[in-house]
């Protein structure tokens, strides 16, 4: 018997009565909005072989009765709100091949004999939890293991697995833990991965790994695609043998102690799309052959000791990524201006006028609106920051660097960690979960979100760039100009800035569900642009023109966002 109702909008609790279906073999209810506990009565489903309840809102514990499901070979409960530990009874399900509990609130440690208890294990996904302890050495016995993802936990110590005994490995994700001891032999375990002929991804960013850049990676499978070693304590130079990895698509070594020059061998990696070398001690000149990397979409080498000039050939790095729709917002390639080349931080913001800044915000929000709601496969960027927003010669903003992006299938309801723009990178790519790029600029628990919220509405003009605010003389000129052609004065600019910062605050709430939808953000920014350019009358003039006189005074007491919504509603109603 098979029962499946995945990818719907089901809500409420899971009926306890499902536990009465004694002949049930497959049960799938993932990608819904189900909440509450997982019924302990599921333990009565003695013939159950596969259970997939991921991408819901399930809470509390994994039932201990799951240990009664002796025929269970696949247990998938990712992307819920489960707490507690994995019940010890689950570790006695000897036929279990797929165990996925990613992105919950689980804690505890993995048993030392995990690999012995699950001899047929093919995928272990516990990323995005609060597990501690060491990575079980016994996993070396799970010879069928293909996917190992322990990203974003608190595992620590040396990694002592014998990967040479795991020939079927394709993806290894250990980012954002406390692994390693900053010692020279921390990465010795990588040597065994040369036996894995299907290896695609190794992601170790955000740990404490020390030692020399591992020469062993040059012996990885020719199918190998992604190596992420950023934010560790790795030193030494990039080995010339890197050119053996003919299918390499991403190499990320940021925030280490790598020295030497960029080897010419890099230029032979024709499929390379992402090369991140930021914040190391790399010296010498940029290889003139970088232009051979015609698929290169992201190249970051800021914070090094690189000298010389930019090679003209780099203009050929146009990337091969194509979009199926012109509105895909410049996910398409465009010569040198489109390459994310952050060799140094160029401070051009001061030369951009307020209208151009607003245009940039609209460009970015429109791009996100398209990616979130209108793509054939919806995409969450997950790494949006100033260095990933590119400006072309027309000052049009383009979103770049999709290395950590995640696909959202099924109309955006599913959050499966198996749908990413770069294999498991969306899950195991390093992104410190509790830190924002600007947090280091604030003290005493303050961050940019709280700073902006405290300024609204009375102190907005104190925190904005003074160069975009007109002087008193400009205000006087504005007041004496005909309404329909007047420049926007200080008061109008203050209202617009208050609204813009309010949108920023609404989009950066701590809880994702509390954030403003990108459709609404883009709509409001476009409306503010019309106000700022004088293409529509200002707020007061518009309301006075269309509303009954007895309600005009009351309308002027509305807050800025209420007035924006009112103006939008009125404008839509006008012929």
Steps between C-alpha positions, in 0.01 A plus 500: 500500500625845405369830638627828355376857537822700462531845342167639612374761747384261770485648849424384851624193684577156362214261590596240756281257308763469226673262736220248439604439137691182579573421134638844416843483331554855373381820671582842354361829626795733443467860378181594684421714805429221747577578863501342842660173607587198291251239629668224704243270341720496189697235686218258419570521125704181505528474121598863441807531281509871417386803701543854364357781712746776418421868437218536751465662843522188711613558857629328812669160487561220256291218653696225670251257346676545165736232626222248435508564124736215420440526124568873478771584246430873448421757771480862387387771743703801381387862532271477801521622860592174665688517829672260735725222375476221247351215709748224574244250370538645148863389493385137509324524164761296320340540155505880514671637188382863496489711816424869448413726794654821365395846615331423830598575860640159588791461737715237663774301331519222246579157649861382451379176338265672254670349195469151646131540581417620147708275270292594192493875567509707179414851618546663840368858511497661845600852392346808655458368854685526831689171510827487691781252553721334243422362159470122559803316367277197447345672197805364319314166505198638312644403163181594314505858630451757223397820681640618833374841611560622856515871413403772750528310825756504781700189421861531609840335510699330229329319215634144518281327245672268254340635184700249300243241609210706363535464121142614430526845656379783278443786745671588829371800692655604832482881485429720801612274782800499736688224322877490492766595751705748294768235464701402193328164451141621535419436134678167466162327473456649151755255360249216518251687282712425193332156503154652456445496126164677527618784723344836407514731803721547805395792720700569817467878537457667836700264723838490674688288248871573487785372289631549150262523206440128440685365197263203522218695335686487169437124499124530539272354235492681167126538567573718802326840484515701824764554767410737785776558756434861602529641853749252641870516594643354180838620375735417215439558130247377248652186342575506129333161470164668545465476122424127542152598615375561148134532607559734793229767518570667834813558706454703820802567724405832661623603845797266534879547491563390142819643349673500164358603167193385313631200301471502123335159535184681611460629145450148365186441706256575221191427711596722793216737594594617850851583622518657848847582637414798721687586821813289461866588436502428129759705311635545150299613200170383362565239230444645156328176404202558732304595191504132404247438777202591285253354750635698793214685667654589838862588572582645842860575588464800730718532808818345355840626384433480128691757295525601136213583270170346404563278197290609200405137436280503808237673289434165335374354829136537407358186661290245317191535718195583295153605607176386339333835558626854450368591845720237666692807604834467346569147612624514140862582432645832405873554445733665749240719670297190581781299652502521877861610523554637851876535484464805722213686660410796282305761696275646234186543708580862575479587131156345450203735518193424708290412194765257380522345845124450501521354150759252625270399787214456254719296265604267780149462642361435152767236447411329826130521417570321173721237662255436785174502307537488122790269410424164344682364807479742789835606647605638839833684465616462865810718465372846404747774595651811335790310345252271323306789342662602173457824305535513124582807293136613512502482883257209489542265794552129442502225759808277482666211683240224520743260671278455808164534327231242558231381261149482644298244305124446515397862493735600776342288773777246523821578680671177419877521545540289190406780262788746482670690226826325569441150626497515877655844509169658592507289813866454574643824363632710787276776629527583868137478613516752784714771341414774252765681293445827690480358853868565568437877467267509800545441872291410804263271313405765245481412131397675180140384529456640851698814415269582209186412695600739779538781246148471357336744462647797686872437451512371144679807366779452755601158371480550123776621270483884518600533134157382387309757707439844341626814672271775628557697178390201295190470719411863434539450126272198519224690679489765226475251215178388331372184668502265201854587397658583833803321638430302814579700814645395832165404655411268214846346507467442874168322448648286224810416704286411800303262282810349340666437836171362628500253213855402591398441861198296392717287272759426770285376787658222707223252420480426124121472516474855632691652208331698225433305184733606220201571273375764744850640551557542126156657453557756774848591376366562150229722643755698703702550182197651328455738792868592504513568126186712517319273254213488749396787730629480854302315766304799625407627153383158387282443805354853486415453134295184534361479855194669655598821676367393840745208505805690377619616838464153647691350207800720563542338843567157352850360525725486196425139401124549539523802273699303244237224493223759474671675209556171319134402545384839375733496200378156398140617525559805281422461124 
